Amino acid sequence: MTVLIPSYEPDYRLVELIERLRAMTDAPIVIVDDGSGERFRGIFEAVKAAGCTVLTHLSNMGKGRALKTGFQYIMEHGWNEGVVCADSDGQHAPKDIVAVGQAIEAREATIVLGSRRFTGKVPLRSRIGNRLTSKIYDAATGIGIGDTQTGLRGYPNQMLGWLCQVPGERFEYEMNLLLEAPAQGYGISELPIETIYLNDNRSSHFRPIADSFKVYKPILKFCTSSVISGVLDFVLLLLLQFLTSNLLVSVVGARVGSSAANYAMNRRFVFSRPAKRKVIKSMSRYYALAAAILAFNYGLLYVLHTFFAIPIVPAKLATECLLFAISYWFQRKFIY
């Protein structure tokens, strides 16, 4: 394995981590100094003297960019083993780093997450933040992961080219790659590791508001796209119902118009797939899903409006809420 450590303004714990790792493995270690500046030069000189390769950003570019710099360097030098990424603040035990490295050797096309169980004394913001992110990820992808925010991750060598292309420059990068991985055919597995928090995690450079927004941004974009399409669908439904008084014609016509807008927004702005991804393939899958959703939509709306005499507006709102999560999961997993 190769160990990759992105680091911004580290302290003595980075040197201690390297010393302990060196006592356990002779694996190559690449450290990316993400614009820490002259004040931290001594620490990076110390780890370089311990045999590490140190790559330097002249300014702070973010964790995602630092990881990509490391991945690119490893590819360019032809190292063909898996890569284990770890944080520089002492929150990953060397034995767990080695264990993740061994795990990726036994798996192909699978990301291995060093998953914390959050036992013992854990900062409240970390416990709540991780639990919330895991729940949202599960709802968005249908994949249950106990620790989506872990910085200890193992990647097979074959993934490095893809990892360099995943969007994101800062903390959102690691969430983006978890969202992208299933669509690329990559599996995700978890390996239990020790939960370590030092000094209430005050050394973390994670910005609670700005970085949390970036982490949740892919899901928020989908919600926004769905709301816009939902409003358009709602307006078209009322308009066609007023003009035709035919529920089936109104539902079908409204969904045709809103689904065309939704497909364009999702492909261009939400999932941001490369241009080389064939439009015909994704479009055919999208409209197959749209047809299924339309059938369910009409069926539920018909039952609520006709048999239960619920007015068209609340019946429509209830139907759309029920189908929202299903639509997101299918689009993320099978279409884009």
CORWOMO-V731523 format. One record per backbone hydrogen bond with DSSP energy under -0.5 kcal/mol. NH is the residue of the N-H (numbers start at 1). CO is the residue of the C=O. Records with the same first field share a line. If there is no record, write none. Layout:
NH->CO / CO
This chain:
2->82
3->28
4->2 / 84
5->30
6->86
7->32
14->11
15->11
16->12
17->13
18->14
19->15
20->16
21->17
22->18
23->19
24->21
25->21
28->1
30->3
31->53
32->5
33->31 / 55
34->7 / 32
35->33 / 57
40->37
41->38
44->40
45->41
46->42
47->43
48->44
49->45
50->46
51->48
52->47
53->29
54->52
55->31 / 53
57->33
65->169
66->62
67->63
68->64
69->65
70->66
71->67
72->68
73->69
74->70
75->71
76->72
77->73
78->75
79->74
80->78
83->155
84->2
85->83 / 153
86->4
96->93
97->93
98->94
99->95
100->96
101->97
102->98
103->99
104->100
105->101
106->102 / 103
107->104
111->187
112->154
113->111 / 189
114->152
115->113 / 191
116->114
117->193
122->120
127->123
128->124
129->125
130->126
131->127
132->128
133->129
134->130
135->131
136->132
137->133
138->134
139->135
140->136
141->137
142->138
144->142
145->143
150->147
153->85 / 151
154->112
155->83
159->156
160->157
163->159
164->160
165->162
166->162
173->170
174->171
175->171
176->172
177->173
178->174
179->175
180->176
181->177
182->178
183->180
184->180 / 181
185->182
186->181
187->109
189->111
191->113
193->115
196->91 / 194
201->198
202->198 / 199
204->201
208->206
211->207
212->207
213->209
214->210
215->211
216->212
217->213
220->216
221->217
222->218
223->219
224->220
225->221
226->222
227->223
228->224
229->225
230->226
231->227
232->228
233->229
234->230
235->231
236->232
237->233
238->234
239->235
240->236
241->237
242->238
243->239
244->240
245->240 / 241
247->245
250->246
251->247
252->248
253->249
254->250
255->251
256->252
257->253
258->254
259->255
260->256
261->257
262->258
263->259
264->260
265->261
266->262
267->263
268->264
269->265
270->265
271->266
272->266
273->267
277->274
282->278
283->279
284->280
285->281
286->282
287->283
288->284
289->285
290->286
291->287
292->288
293->289
294->290
295->291
296->292
297->293
298->294
299->295
300->296
301->297
302->298
303->299
304->300
305->301
306->302
307->302 / 303
308->303
310->304
315->311
316->312
317->313
318->314
319->315
320->316
321->317
322->318
323->319
324->320
325->321
327->323
328->324
329->325
330->326
331->327
332->328
333->329
334->330
335->330 / 331
336->331
